[in-house]
Amino acid sequence: MSIKSQLKNLIHELSLQTYKKVSPDSFPAGWELASDIERICHHQQPRIIFDVGANIGQTGSYFHQKFPQADILCFEPIKETFAQLSQKFADNQRIRCFPIALGEQPSEKTIILNSNSQQNSLTDALNRPIDENQGQSTDKTETITIDSLDNFCRDQGIDRIDLLKMDTEGDLLVSVWKRGLY
């Protein structure tokens, strides 16, 4: 039996599917994010991408790789995490980083900092020391700046957001709904 036949049998036994990427439409929906975005946008590349809750830029890097002509705006309010984010994209003219959170209303809020930055939250119910559950207490806090989506877009001269990625908790969704970005 040839190697190709053995590989086909193994793929079949493992109940895997293979796809040959000829165009963005060749993948089924939900299989590959960039293909889904191209399909939804009728094969037009997004020009303005917001990465809200950017952390250290994992999604921003992905979007830049897939949509290199897009301007990507990354938002990360935690100072230490923002420092990593801004350093990562310091030499990239297409990616701009902002040390703020986006929400419904401009404000400031104190957040409890956890050792894993992905566990930090602005939602009152989740704004607690996660490390306590692991036998380690954290007393680190930080006051962060929150701006509204409308204020930010007005101040930056942005009248259209082609792709809005939100990895946040809180009231940003209310702002998106009010702005008609749904």
NORQUI-V383040 format. One record per backbone hydrogen bond with DSSP energy under -1.0 kcal/mol. CO is the residue of the C=O (numbers start at 0). NH is the residue of the N-H. If there is no record, write none. Layout:
co = <CO CO>
nh = <NH NH>
//
This chain:
co = <1 2 3 4 5 6 7 8 9 10 11 19 22 27 31 32 33 34 35 36 37 38 40 46 47 47 48 49 50 51 53 56 57 58 59 60 61 62 66 70 71 72 73 74 74 77 78 79 80 81 82 83 84 86 88 93 95 97 97 100 106 108 110 115 116 122 122 125 127 128 129 130 130 131 139 141 143 144 145 146 147 148 149 150 151 152 162 164 170 171 172 173 174 175>
nh = <5 6 7 8 9 10 11 12 13 15 14 21 25 30 35 36 37 38 39 40 42 41 43 70 161 162 72 164 74 166 56 60 61 62 63 64 65 66 69 48 95 50 97 52 53 81 82 83 84 85 86 87 88 89 91 71 73 75 99 146 145 143 141 118 119 125 126 127 129 131 132 133 135 134 112 110 108 100 106 102 151 152 153 154 155 157 49 51 174 175 176 177 178 180>
//
